[in-house]
Amino acid sequence: MQSLLRDLLFDKKKNVLDSVVLIVQPIYNADGNEKWGAQERNRGAQNGPEQVGTRQNATNWNLNRDYIGADAPETKGSLAMLNLWNPDLFMDLHTTDGSLHGYALTYAPPLTPTAVNVVPYTAGTMLPVIRQRMRDREGFEIQDYGDFSRTNVPRGARGAGRGAPAAPAGAGGRGDSTGRGRGAGVPGGGGGGRGGPGLEQMIADSIPTTGWAFSTYESLARYGTNYYGLRNRIAILSEAFSHDPFARRIASTYDFVSEILSYTAEHKTEIMALGTKGDAKVIAWGKNPGSSPPLSLKSRMDTTRIEDVRVEVLVPLTDSSKREPGMGMRQRTGIIKMVRMPVMDSFTPTLTSTLPFGYAFDAKTAQALLPILKTHGLTVEKLDAAASVTAQAFGVDTVIDRGRSETSRMMKDVGGSWHDAATKIFAGGFVCRAGRPAIRTRGVLPVGAGE
């Protein structure tokens, strides 16, 4: 990103900076970046550089799991910027944590189906153009974010590939080993264990011929781009392929960001209108409870399309002097096979609700809620006098522990049901209205039975 900034700032010709305001946070995980150490120890599945930082921050949290809890100072700073500037587009740039596939870079729009005002445009209009331009102009093959998985094996929730258990698969893409794409496939990353073919080799050899899918990560709003989609703004995740050489990862990310900025400058009027119209819709829905479309509270990963997916043929390593970081006892061949399989990069709601007028809570509950609501930029009103309202209350009947969330918090599934109740809100109570510009959709707020 810093090299792109340098080129834009010193470019003597007109460029995208004449059309857009660009806000850049060069190093979000500053503490992790300072944990300088050997690549083999800090980023074992990554092909260089020799000295790198860590994915986790100083408290061993993954910052891209903290956008709802907002416990880390880095997250609070990011949200403060989003609240102040309200950008029309948010990009989150990463390198995969060992995911093995056949693309120089993978990407994702907001995955939560609750972001009804931005997902159709981002996933259906904008990103297909970016994908085509990356192929035609830059020589890079890119794809929706995913890992290979077996469709006939039951799975729990997936964790964005960056640290979640995931089966390895092929790698590769276009470009030379020094960076700029524009060429044939290069040798590079892979995986696989000892004593038999790795998963990626089984896919490339069609063993079996069916039963594979290329599937994305969770739709939860704790991830930055999922979260920002709930604010009626475009958000795009970028994941450079960790098994490509460092220079090539920089090149693919550089070109991806450049193409997005160019597209944004070309389509600035419609992109700005997308957010403005989305805000107006949410305000109208909040003023007329029940008028919104069904908004997802829970969802399942679904097949978006079936297409040929790039898989690189890997072979056992026979010369240890040619071992590449993160490859174990296998090596890349540069031979790409196209394997037809489902691409699961979208989510279908399994539980929905319409947007209510607002949310009410008493003064005691406010002690816990007000700080986090303020961090998210939500407007809360304190009642001067008591008010009688018709409301729903959520009764909890089950709590299931889902383990650590890669932050300070534990993940839990809370089950129960809503019931109607005539309720009196006493003076000193609080109301967070949905018909406010700062509130985008119900998915941002702590809703019973929701994700």
Protein Blocks (a to p, Z undefined) as FASTA:
>chain_A
ZZmmmmmmmpmbdcfklmbccdddfblblmlmmmgcdfklmmmmbgcjfbdcdfbdfkop
afklmmmnomafklmmmmmmmmmnopabdcdddddehiacfbfbdcdddfbfklmmlmmm
mmmmmmmmmmmmmmmmnopacddddddddfkbccdddehhnopacddddeddeddfklng
oiaddddddeddehiacfklmmmnopafbhiacddddfbfkbmklmmmmnopacdddddd
fkbcfklmmmmmmmmmmmmmmmmmmmmmmmmmmmmmmmmmmmmmmmmghkaccddfbdcd
ddfbdcddddddddddfblklpcehkljadcehiacdddddddfbdcdfbdcdddfbdcd
dfklmmmmmmmmmmnopacdddfbdcdddddddddfbdcdebjehiabdcdddddddddd
dddddehiacddfkbfklmbfmlpccehiZZ
